[in-house]
Amino acid sequence: MELNLAAGFGAHPLQDVRRGDRGRWTGRAGHLYVRWSGAPDAHHDGTALRTVVSLSAGAHHDLVLEVSDRPLPEPEPADAPWRVTETRWAACVPDLAGTLGRRDARHAYAVMTGLTSPDGGTVAAATTSLPERAEQGRNYDYRYVWIRDQAYVGQAAAAAGGHRLLDDSVRYVTARLLEHGPGLAPAYTPAGRAVPDQRALDLPGYPGGFDIIGNRANRQFQLDVFGESLLLLAAAARHDRLDADGWRAALIAADAIATRHREKDAGIWELHDDHWAHSRLTCAAGLRAIARAAPRPWGGRAGGWEALADRIVAETSADCLHRTGRWQRSPTDTGVDAALLMPAIRRAVPADDPRTTITLATVRADLAVDHYVYRFRHDRRPLQDAEGAFLLCGFAVALAEH
């Protein structure tokens, strides 16, 4: 075992290293306090602590590393934090007894809970600068909250159970809509602030990549975030978990769609601006969902939302219906896109609509290889040469088949 801590991206190695009671090692790395327990026979070579741990089959040995920006409290036995962790985990993660793959579903719920801030925002990932492929330049900072992803999280919690993540998602999206209205951004920081501009750091980064922070999505308009927000708020309403602020946010999102649905946007994949079919159909799905969930006195508004959804679907069908009868990506891009399965799943159009069934068949034929599903065809190269398969697209096909 080797413990080699250096704070400040390597600028401040471990110093003032001492072995204390019961063989616990303490030291400082920059402004951080460090304690390492379970390695009494380690030695410090001026840079790192090193030891050898020999175990027989079936045995275990506890190594506990504590790092803090303030003096550490008295140490506890290793099983104490384990008990606290298990107790907190059980309190945060619902049983999810009605789901298929319950163990995996609970694990996913725990991960998303851990990625959720006190303000309710769930970051897309805890990583930055992890390239999909070495030397390809496609590495991004994902430590932000995408409104679309936040809506997915809440809708999943509403469907599977566990209202905590649903409530967090609704609280976060509602706050952003109330603050920014029709100017809703695609992504925010976990605290709800603007995402900084993308810039490179003077660090080597992951092999084959480079370190960056910020994200260029901060300057984009993505129309479908209004539709996804409505889908989320409607899911909360069905569970009687949408308060007055939530309904105000729904009105804002619906009005934004009415005002902006003919504008070009960057789309779900954050490409060039176009009249993307997925974005418009997602808005239609959101309008239909909130119309169904609206309280009875809102009959006039609900009827208007359904009419607007019909109009958006008709306009999209006029300029984004391929000659074969399936949806195409945009008026200028005749290709198929796995994301075009989602609007029918969200009931923008019926599941048995010919446009739905032909799109599903085309996605399976053109975008699936050995049961892995890709987003869209970039060019004439084999799918796997252009990029990796996309996990979300595989889930979309499974949902569409269901």
N, C-alpha and C positions, 0 to 999 in steps of 0.2 A: 504494500500500500504506500502511496506517496501523496502527501498533502502539500500542495504548492500554491498558496494563495498570494495574489498580488492585486491590490485595489487600484482604482484609477486606470483600468485597461493595461495593467502591468507596471505602472509607474511606482507603486509602493508595495514591495514584497514584505513578507512576514518578518517582523522584528520583535525584539524584547521577548524572545521565546523562553518560557520557563516551564519546568515540570513541577506540578504541585501535588496536593494530596491525592492519593489513590491513582497516581500516574496520569492525572489530567494535565494536558498541555494548554498553556495560555499564551497569547501574543497579540500584537497589533499589526494591522495592515492598513496603512493610512490612518483615517479616522475611525476605522472599524475595530471592534473588540472581537477576539476569536478565542474559542475554547474547543479542544478536541479531546474526547473521552474514549477510552477503550483501547488505547495503544500505549500502555505504560513502558514498553520496551523500545519505543521508537527512538531514533536519534536525529538531531538537527544538524545538517551539514552547512548551515549558513544561508541556505535558500529554501530548502524543503524539509519536512518531517517524513521519515521513511521507517517502515516496519514490515515485518513478515507475519502473517496470520495463517496458522495451520489448523485446519478443521478436518475432523473425521466425517464420514458420510452421515447426514442427518443432523449434525450439530449446527449450532448457530453462535454468532458472536456479534455483540452490539458495538458499533462505532457511531458516536454521536458528535456532529459538528454543529457548533453554535456560532452565529455571526450576528453582531448587533452594532448599531450606531451609538449605543450607550453602555455603561458598565453592565456586565451580565449578572443576573441574580444567582442565588445559590443553585448549584446543579441538582437535578432530580434523576432518579433511576430511569433508565431508558424506556421501561415499560409504561411510565407515567405519560409522556407525550403520545405514545401509541394509543393509550386508553382515551385520552382527550380527543385525538384525531378520529378514532372510530366513533366516539359519541357524537362529535360535531357532524361527521359524515352522515351518520344515520339520521340526524335531525334535519339535515339539508336535503337529503335525497329521498323522494317518495318511493313507495313500494313498487309502483308500476306493474302490479300483478296482471293487468289485462293486456300487456303488450307481448308480442312475439319477441324472442330474444331478450328476455327481461334483464339478464345480467349485463348485456351490452348496452341496453337502454339506460339502466341505472348508472353505468360507467359514464356514458355520454352526458347524462344529466349532471353528474358530479363534475365533469370537466368543464361544462358550460357554466356551472355555478362558480367554479374557481376562476373563470375568465370574466366574471361579471363584477362591475365596480359598485361601490355604495350608491351611485346615482342610477343604477339599473342598466347601464350600458355593457353589453357583452362584446369584447374585442374579437375580431375575426381570428386572430391567432396571437400567440405570445412571441412571435418571431419577427425578425427583420433580416433582410439580406441573405436569405436562404434560396439560392437559385434553383430553378427547376432543372436546368441543365448547365453544366460548367461552360463558361465563356459565351453564353448566349445573351447575357444582359437582362434576362427576365428575372430579376430579384427585386423584391419590394418590401416595404415596411407595412406589416399588417396589424400593428398594435393599435388599431382604431376600431370604431364601431360603425359598421355599414348599416344604414337604415334597413335595407333589404334583408340582410342577414339577421338583424334584430327581429324583424317581422317573422322570419322563418323560425327562429328560436321560440318566440311566443306562440306561434301556431302549432308547433310540435308539442309544446307543453300543454296547450289546450286540448290537443287530440289524445295525448298519451296519459295525461294526469300530472299533477304537481304544479299548483298554481303559482308558486313562488316565481319561477322563471317567466310565466305569463304576466304576472303583475309587474315584474321588473321591466319587461319589454314594453308593456303599455305605458308605464310611467315615463320611461326614457323617450319613447317616440312621441308621446303626447307633449312632453315638455319642449321638444324640438319644433313640433308643428306650431305650438302656441307662440313660440319665440320667433320663428322664421317664416311661418306661413307658406305662401307659394314659392318662396325662395329657399325652401328646404334643401339642404346640401345632401349629397350621397353618403357622406361619412363625417364623423365627429370624433373628438377625443373621448375617452371614457367619462370625463367630467362634463361633456357637452359643449366643449369649445371647438373652435375651428381647427382643422387639421393643418399643420404647417406645410409649407412648400417642400418638395422633395429636394434633398441635397446629399452629396457624398461626404463621407467622413474620411479623415486621413488615417484609415485603418485597413489592414489587409483583407478582413472579412473572411467569409467561408471560402475554402479552396475553389478556385474557378469563378469567384464572384468578387464583390466589393461591398463595403458597408455603406448603407444609405439610411436616412431617416426622413420622415415626411412622406406624403403620397400625393401624386398629381390628381387624384380624384377630387381634391379640394376645389378645383377650378371647373369641374364638370357639372352639367345638368343631366340628371337621370330621371326621366319621366316616371318610370315604373315604381319609384319609391312611394309615390302617392297611392298607387293601387295596392302595393304591399302593405302600406300603413292602414288602409281601409280594411284589408283582409284580416290584419292583426286585431284592429279595434272591433270588428264584427265578431271575431272569435271570442274576445273578452265579453262582449255583450251577450252572446249566447250562453255564457256561463254566469251571467249576471254580475260581472266584475268590471263594468265600465261606468265610471262616475261622470259627473257633469263636465269636468275638464276633458275627459275622453270624448264625449259627444261633441264638445266644441272643436276638438282637434279633428274629428271626423268631418264636420262641416267645412273646416278649412281645407282638408285634403280633397274633398269632393269639389269644392269651388275651384281649387287649383287645377284639377283635371279639366273642368269645364273651360277654364281660361287658357290652359297651356297644352292641351292634348294634340294640337296640330303643329307644335314646335318640334324641331329636330332635337335629339338627345344622344348622349354617348352610349346608352344601352347597358344591358346587364354585364357585358364583357368589357365595357369602358373603352370602346374603340372610337372611330371618327363619328361625328354627328350625322345622324340619318333619321328617317322616319321608321324606326325599328318596329316590326310587327309585335315582337314580344312586349315591348314597353306599352304600347297602346292596348293590346289585349289584356295585359295585367291590370291596367286601369279599369277596363270594362269588368273584369272579375271582381275587383274591389268595390266598384259601384253596385254591382248586383248583390254582393255579400252584405254590404251595409244597408242596402234597401230591405233585404230580408230580415235583418236584425233590428231595424228601426222600430221604436215604440209606435203604437197605433195612432196617436195624434199626429205623427209625422207622415201620414199617408200621402200628402201632396208632395213632400220632398222625396219620399221613397219612389213615387211614380216618376218624378223628374229624373232621379238617378238611373232608374231602369231604362228610361227613354234615351238618356245620354249614353248609356252602355250599348244600347242597340245601335245608336248612330255611330259610335266608335267602331264597333264590330263591322258595320256595313262599310264604313270608309276604309278600314283595314283590308276588308275582303276585296274592295274595288282596286286597290293598288298593291296588295301583297298576297294575292292568290296565284299560285303557280299554275301553269297550263295543265298540269296533271291533277289539279284539284287540292293540293296540299298548301299549307302556309309556306311562304318563303320569307327570308330574313327581312328584306326591306324592298321598297320599290326599285332600288338600283342593284340589289343583290338577290339573285334567284335561288341561292343555295338554301338547304335545309339547316336547321339549328336545333340541337337537343332542347334548348330553352323553350322552344315553341310548343313543347309538350305541356308546360306548366299552366298556361291559361285554361286549357280544357280541364286539367286536374282541379283547378280553382273555379271551374264552372262559368268561365266567360262564354263558352259555347258548350253544347251538350256533349257528353262522352261518345254518343253514337252519331254525331254529326260527321258527314263524309270528310269534311276538312280535318277533323280530329283523327279519324281512323287512317286516312291516307298519310297524314303527317307521321303518325306512329310507325306505320309500315316503312316509310322512307327513312326515318331515323334508324330503324333496325337494319335496313339494307345498306345505307350509305355511311353511317357513323359508328357502327359497332364492329369490333374485331375480337373474336374469341370471348365474347360476352363483356368486353370492356367498351365503354361508350365515350366518344369524343364530342367536343362542343360543336364544331363545324369544320368544314374543309377550308384550309387556308389557301391552298393551291392544288396543283396536280400531284404533289408528292403523296406517298402513302401517309395515312393519318398519323401513324406513330413516329414518322420522321419529322413532322412539323411540331408536335408537342406531345405531352403525355396525356393519357386518358384522364377524364374528369369525373371524380367520384360522384359529385352532385348529379351529373347527367345519368349515371347508372341508376341512382335512386329515382330520378324522374321517369326513366323507362319502366322501372318496376312499379311505380305508382300508376303510370298510364296503363300498363298491362292489367293491373288490378281493377 
